[in-house]
Structure formats: C-alpha cells, structure tokens
Amino acid sequence: MKILKVPYSLGALEKSKGLEKGPDSIIGQLKDIWLSEDFKKIDYIVEELKINSELKKGLDKIFDEAISKIDEKTLFLGGDHSITYSCFKAFSRKNKNSCLLIFDSHPDCYKSFETPSHGDWLRYLIKEKEINPKQAILVGIRNPDIKEVEFLRDNKIKFYTMKQLNELDDFCDMLMETCRQYESLYISIDIDVIDPAFAPGTGYIEPGGFTSRQFILLVQRLKLLKNLKAIDIVEVNPLNDVNNMTSKLAAKIIAEFM
C-alpha cells in the first residue's frame, strides 16, 4: 500500500494546532505493528505531499500532487478533513463512477466558507459537481446541525446515525452491497467517528461513537471490497492524545486495511 502523508491543518478553522503532526505520529506507531489480525505482513511505502502554507493554494497543491501519485491502492494520512476535498477530487478524476463512503460524527456540510474547510468540504464537492450526492454515504453521525440534516435530505445523501447502527453485521452487509454498485470506492475516516474513550486525540470529540473493536471489524469487512481503491484517515491530533491511544488506533486501522 502507498501511504501519502498530508500534514495539512489550515482547513481546521479552530483547534487546528497539532493536526499537521498526525501523519508522523501515526506512522511512528505503525512501525510497531508487525502483522494484521489475519497474520498478513504490514507492507507499505510512505511519501509526503509537499504543501505550502496558504489555505486555498494548499488545497490546490494537494490536488496537483495527489493526482500524479495516486496508486492502485492509496491511503492519504491527514491532517484535517478538508484534505478529502482535494484528495477525492483527484481520485474521481482518475476513477469513474466513484462512491465516497464517509465515517464521521459530523456531516461536514454546514456552510460554505471562502475555501473548503473541515466543516464544509463535502458541501463543496457537491456544489462543484465533483460527486453525485447520491453516491456519497455518511456513517456514524451523532451531532449534526439541523441545517446539515436539511442539506443531506434535500440532496438525497444516504446517511446513518449511530442510533441506527445497533445490528452492525446486518448494516455492514447492506453497506457493502451498496458500495459494490460502483466501479471505485473511496473511504474517508474522521477519527472522531470513534468514541473518545478509544480515540481522545482529536479536536471535536463526540460521545457515543463506535468502539475501537466495532470499527476494526467494519474495516476487516470493507477491505474485502474489490473496488476499494483509496482511503483517508484524518483529524488525529497528537497534542490532544492520551498515551498515543489515537495514533495507535489509526495505525491499527491502516494495518487492517492491508
């Protein structure tokens, strides 16, 4: 697997300090994982996208570099969630009929700032017609703004709140059947989809999320999808972490995708 570090934090308009340190912290923990739970060797190469510091130019630079470096299976390691705007845009230009599966406690389509941020990047992708809203799926929502719910409903975006996810095996079966309909799949993981008891190192913690075991089981199923071609993991902030718990979990997730 190719891992592209994206140490970008300017899309997190608040609580952004430290997100740029996430990729190195996660890779540091990944080095201590020898095998996946299927006893497969952890085999990867790491590159870094070189980004300048200005917000709009930074996202443009991520797009320009990502489109040339996307491999058969690529994992983008952020950074804040605004990077998905550029990374998915690059991915969709190289892969037709793409589905975007998002794990997040927030819908990230609250309102439009002057440039895509970690709070409205999905809204930008839809507004700019970079994705058909019917090909976006949101999982794990538990603290949306009412305007975001209205936006999701108005645009017929599939979304599933944590309250709906009691029967995880049945839900995963349904989710995989939905994702199989498309030629290519991109999975975006905001670490705050996982309960802060297991992933405290992020900016906007929300109680009531997935346990680490539940999420790892989801990953172990989803990685079997033949059309899975790209993944991102974002919003890990080592400055907010406890005993590297969140970086370790993100590294574990990466290992299970291999």
C-alpha positions in Angstrom: 0.0 0.0 0.0 1.1 3.5 -0.7 0.7 5.9 2.2 0.7 9.6 1.3 1.2 11.9 4.3 -0.7 15.1 4.1 0.4 17.3 7.1 -2.2 20.0 6.5 -4.1 21.7 9.3 -5.3 25.0 7.8 -8.7 23.7 6.9 -9.5 23.2 10.6 -10.5 26.8 11.3 -10.4 26.2 15.1 -8.5 23.8 17.2 -6.1 23.1 14.3 -2.8 23.3 16.1 -1.3 19.8 16.1 -3.2 18.2 13.3 -0.2 18.6 11.0 1.7 16.3 13.4 -0.8 13.5 12.9 0.8 11.7 9.9 4.2 11.3 11.5 2.7 10.2 14.9 0.6 7.6 13.2 3.5 6.3 11.0 5.6 6.1 14.2 3.0 3.8 15.7 2.6 1.8 12.5 6.2 0.8 12.7 5.4 -1.2 15.9 2.7 -3.3 14.2 4.2 -6.4 12.7 1.1 -8.3 11.3 -2.6 -7.7 10.7 -5.1 -9.8 12.6 -5.2 -12.0 9.5 -1.4 -12.5 10.1 -0.5 -10.6 7.0 2.7 -8.7 6.8 2.4 -4.9 7.1 3.9 -3.8 3.8 3.8 -0.1 2.7 5.8 2.8 1.3 5.5 6.3 2.6 5.6 9.5 0.7 4.7 13.1 1.7 2.7 15.7 -0.3 4.6 19.0 -0.1 2.2 21.7 0.7 2.6 25.5 1.1 1.0 27.3 4.0 -1.7 29.3 2.4 -5.2 27.7 2.6 -6.5 27.9 -1.0 -3.1 27.3 -2.6 -2.5 24.5 -0.1 -5.7 22.6 -1.2 -4.8 23.2 -4.9 -1.3 21.8 -4.2 -2.7 18.7 -2.6 -4.9 18.1 -5.6 -2.0 18.6 -8.1 0.3 16.3 -6.2 -2.3 13.7 -5.3 -3.5 13.2 -8.9 0.0 12.3 -10.0 0.7 10.0 -7.1 -2.5 8.0 -6.6 -1.6 4.3 -7.0 -3.8 1.2 -7.4 -4.5 1.4 -3.6 -3.6 4.6 -1.8 -4.1 5.8 1.7 -4.0 9.6 2.5 -2.9 10.4 6.0 -4.0 13.8 7.3 -4.2 16.4 8.5 -7.6 17.9 8.9 -10.7 16.7 7.0 -10.5 19.4 4.3 -7.9 17.4 2.6 -10.6 15.0 1.4 -11.9 17.7 -0.8 -8.7 17.7 -2.8 -7.8 14.0 -2.5 -11.3 12.8 -3.5 -11.4 15.3 -6.4 -8.1 13.9 -7.6 -9.3 10.3 -7.1 -12.5 10.9 -9.0 -10.7 12.4 -12.0 -8.8 9.1 -12.3 -11.6 6.7 -11.4 -15.0 6.7 -13.0 -18.3 6.1 -11.2 -16.8 6.7 -7.7 -18.6 6.2 -4.4 -17.5 8.2 -1.3 -18.1 6.4 2.0 -17.5 8.7 4.9 -17.2 7.8 8.6 -17.7 10.9 10.7 -19.6 12.1 13.7 -20.4 15.3 11.8 -21.8 15.7 8.2 -19.3 18.4 7.3 -21.7 20.3 5.1 -22.6 23.1 7.5 -22.0 26.2 5.4 -19.6 27.5 2.7 -16.6 29.4 3.8 -14.4 31.2 1.2 -12.5 27.9 0.7 -13.3 24.3 1.6 -12.8 23.7 5.4 -13.0 20.6 7.5 -16.6 21.7 8.3 -18.0 22.0 4.7 -15.7 20.1 2.4 -18.5 17.7 1.4 -20.8 20.6 0.6 -18.1 22.0 -1.7 -17.7 18.7 -3.6 -21.4 18.5 -4.2 -21.8 22.2 -5.1 -19.0 21.9 -7.6 -20.4 18.7 -9.0 -17.3 16.7 -8.2 -19.6 14.0 -6.9 -23.2 13.0 -7.4 -24.8 13.4 -3.9 -26.5 10.0 -4.4 -23.0 8.4 -4.5 -22.0 9.8 -1.1 -22.7 7.8 2.1 -22.3 9.1 5.6 -22.0 6.7 8.6 -21.7 7.5 12.3 -23.3 10.9 12.6 -24.3 11.9 16.1 -24.0 15.7 16.4 -25.3 17.4 13.2 -26.6 20.9 12.9 -30.3 21.0 11.7 -29.2 22.8 8.6 -26.9 20.0 7.8 -29.7 17.4 8.1 -31.8 19.5 5.8 -28.9 19.7 3.3 -28.5 15.9 3.4 -32.2 15.3 2.9 -32.6 17.9 0.2 -29.7 16.4 -1.8 -30.8 12.8 -1.1 -27.5 11.9 0.5 -27.6 8.5 2.3 -26.7 8.9 6.0 -26.8 6.7 9.0 -26.7 7.9 12.6 -25.1 6.0 15.4 -28.6 5.4 16.8 -29.4 3.4 13.7 -26.4 1.1 13.9 -27.4 -1.4 16.6 -27.2 -4.5 14.3 -23.7 -4.0 13.0 -23.4 -7.2 11.0 -26.6 -6.6 9.1 -25.7 -3.0 8.5 -22.3 -3.9 7.2 -23.9 -6.4 4.7 -26.2 -3.7 3.4 -23.3 -1.1 3.2 -21.1 -3.5 1.2 -23.9 -4.3 -1.2 -24.4 -0.6 -1.8 -20.7 0.1 -2.3 -20.4 -2.8 -4.7 -22.6 -1.0 -7.2 -19.8 1.5 -8.1 -16.6 1.0 -10.1 -14.4 2.6 -7.5 -14.7 3.2 -3.8 -13.0 5.9 -1.6 -13.4 5.6 2.2 -12.8 8.7 4.3 -12.4 8.2 8.1 -12.6 11.1 10.5 -11.2 9.6 13.7 -13.9 11.3 15.7 -16.4 8.7 14.4 -14.9 6.5 17.1 -15.9 7.1 20.7 -13.5 9.4 22.5 -13.0 6.7 25.2 -10.9 5.0 22.5 -9.8 8.0 20.4 -9.4 11.1 22.6 -6.8 12.7 20.3 -8.9 14.9 18.1 -10.4 18.4 18.1 -14.1 17.8 18.3 -14.8 14.7 20.5 -18.4 13.4 20.5 -19.6 10.7 23.0 -21.5 7.7 21.7 -19.3 6.6 18.8 -18.0 3.3 17.6 -15.9 1.2 19.9 -12.4 0.5 18.5 -13.4 -3.2 18.2 -16.5 -2.4 16.3 -14.7 -0.2 13.9 -11.9 -2.7 13.3 -14.5 -5.3 12.4 -16.0 -2.9 9.9 -12.6 -2.3 8.3 -11.9 -6.1 8.1 -15.1 -6.5 6.2 -14.9 -3.4 4.0 -11.3 -4.2 2.8 -12.7 -7.2 1.0 -14.5 -5.0 -1.5 -12.7 -5.3 -4.8 -13.5 -1.8 -5.9 -11.8 -0.2 -2.8 -9.0 2.0 -4.2 -8.4 4.8 -1.8 -8.7 5.6 1.9 -8.0 8.6 4.1 -7.7 9.0 7.8 -7.9 12.5 9.2 -8.3 14.6 12.3 -5.8 12.8 14.6 -4.2 15.4 16.8 -1.3 14.1 18.9 -1.3 17.2 21.1 -4.8 16.2 22.4 -3.9 12.5 22.7 -3.5 10.3 25.8 -0.7 7.8 25.8 -0.8 7.8 21.9 -4.1 6.0 22.0 -5.5 7.7 19.0 -2.4 7.4 16.9 -2.1 3.7 17.8 -5.7 3.1 16.8 -5.2 4.9 13.5 -2.1 2.8 12.8 -4.1 -0.3 13.7 -6.8 0.7 11.2 -4.2 1.1 8.5 -2.7 -2.3 9.3 -6.2 -4.0 9.0 -6.8 -2.3 5.5 -3.6 -4.1 4.2 
